[in-house]
Amino acid sequence: MAEDRAAYNGRYAVYAGLRAAHWRLQYSEDPRGYETAGLLWDIALDLEGGCRASAMSARRWIR
Protein backbone atom coordinates (compact mmCIF):
# COMPACT_ATOMS: atom_id res chain seq x y z
CA MET A 1 0.00 0.00 0.00
CA ALA A 2 2.93 2.36 0.59
CA GLU A 3 3.72 2.41 -3.09
CA ASP A 4 0.13 3.31 -4.07
CA ARG A 5 0.17 7.03 -3.32
CA ALA A 6 -3.26 7.48 -4.90
CA ALA A 7 -4.70 5.38 -2.06
CA TYR A 8 -3.91 8.22 0.34
CA ASN A 9 -6.29 10.57 -1.47
CA GLY A 10 -3.88 13.49 -1.35
CA ARG A 11 -3.16 13.10 2.37
CA TYR A 12 0.60 13.02 2.13
CA ALA A 13 1.03 13.39 5.89
CA VAL A 14 -0.52 9.92 6.27
CA TYR A 15 1.80 8.53 3.61
CA ALA A 16 4.85 10.15 5.22
CA GLY A 17 3.78 8.99 8.69
CA LEU A 18 3.40 5.38 7.60
CA ARG A 19 6.77 5.47 5.86
CA ALA A 20 8.34 6.89 9.02
CA ALA A 21 6.68 4.18 11.12
CA HIS A 22 8.03 1.52 8.77
CA TRP A 23 11.61 2.76 9.11
CA ARG A 24 11.28 3.23 12.86
CA LEU A 25 10.25 -0.40 13.19
CA GLN A 26 13.13 -1.48 10.97
CA TYR A 27 15.81 0.36 12.94
CA SER A 28 14.37 0.84 16.42
CA GLU A 29 16.19 -0.46 19.44
CA ASP A 30 12.82 -1.03 21.13
CA PRO A 31 11.85 -4.61 20.18
CA ARG A 32 8.24 -4.06 21.27
CA GLY A 33 7.75 -1.04 19.05
CA TYR A 34 6.21 1.20 21.70
CA GLU A 35 7.89 4.23 20.17
CA THR A 36 6.22 3.55 16.84
CA ALA A 37 2.85 2.67 18.34
CA GLY A 38 2.35 6.28 19.40
CA LEU A 39 3.01 7.49 15.87
CA LEU A 40 0.60 4.95 14.38
CA TRP A 41 -2.03 5.93 16.96
CA ASP A 42 -1.72 9.58 15.96
CA ILE A 43 -2.09 8.68 12.29
CA ALA A 44 -5.21 6.63 13.05
CA LEU A 45 -6.74 9.51 15.01
CA ASP A 46 -6.03 11.87 12.14
CA LEU A 47 -7.70 9.52 9.69
CA GLU A 48 -10.78 9.13 11.88
CA GLY A 49 -11.49 12.71 12.69
CA GLY A 50 -8.54 15.03 12.59
CA CYS A 51 -8.02 17.46 15.45
CA ARG A 52 -11.34 16.68 17.09
CA ALA A 53 -10.47 13.01 17.57
CA SER A 54 -7.02 13.94 18.88
CA ALA A 55 -8.51 16.37 21.38
CA MET A 56 -11.03 13.79 22.58
CA SER A 57 -8.26 11.23 23.04
CA ALA A 58 -6.13 13.69 24.99
CA ARG A 59 -9.09 14.52 27.20
CA ARG A 60 -9.57 10.83 28.02
CA TRP A 61 -5.91 10.54 29.08
CA ILE A 62 -6.23 13.54 31.39
CA ARG A 63 -9.12 11.98 33.33
Phi, psi and omega per residue, in radians:
M1 nan -0.476 -3.117
A2 -1.096 -0.545 -3.127
E3 -1.381 -0.307 -3.123
D4 -1.617 1.411 -3.074
R5 -1.113 -0.438 3.119
A6 -1.147 -0.444 -3.136
A7 -1.154 -0.325 -3.113
Y8 -1.552 -0.022 3.015
N9 0.919 0.748 3.107
G10 1.381 0.039 -3.137
R11 -1.631 1.428 -3.044
Y12 -1.243 -0.371 3.074
A13 -1.134 -0.633 3.098
V14 -1.163 -0.803 3.108
Y15 -1.011 -0.860 -3.114
A16 -1.122 -0.678 3.126
G17 -1.125 -0.730 3.127
L18 -1.195 -0.640 3.075
R19 -1.131 -0.730 3.117
A20 -1.102 -0.726 3.118
A21 -1.085 -0.715 3.117
H22 -1.012 -0.871 -3.103
W23 -1.225 -0.575 3.065
R24 -1.090 -0.736 3.122
L25 -1.156 -0.620 3.141
Q26 -1.147 -0.714 -2.975
Y27 -2.013 0.142 -3.107
S28 -1.273 2.566 3.043
E29 -1.538 -0.100 3.108
D30 -1.602 1.828 -3.062
P31 -1.146 -0.358 -3.138
R32 -1.519 -0.261 3.081
G33 1.326 0.391 -3.121
Y34 -1.057 -0.641 3.140
E35 -1.046 -0.727 -3.102
T36 -1.368 -0.496 -3.135
A37 -1.036 -0.679 3.112
G38 -1.096 -0.725 3.103
L39 -1.114 -0.798 3.136
L40 -1.119 -0.628 3.097
W41 -1.108 -0.762 3.114
D42 -1.094 -0.682 3.104
I43 -1.128 -0.759 3.123
A44 -1.080 -0.738 3.109
L45 -1.097 -0.697 3.120
D46 -1.118 -0.705 3.126
L47 -1.159 -0.639 -3.093
E48 -1.320 -0.671 -3.076
G49 -2.871 0.249 3.090
G50 1.146 -2.458 -3.052
C51 -1.108 -0.607 -3.116
R52 -1.083 -0.782 3.135
A53 -1.148 -0.677 3.119
S54 -1.123 -0.719 3.132
A55 -1.147 -0.711 3.125
M56 -1.125 -0.699 3.128
S57 -1.136 -0.755 3.118
A58 -1.100 -0.662 3.126
R59 -1.120 -0.658 3.113
R60 -1.120 -0.662 -3.120
W61 -1.204 -0.547 -3.120
I62 -1.205 -0.656 -3.103
R63 -1.179 nan nan
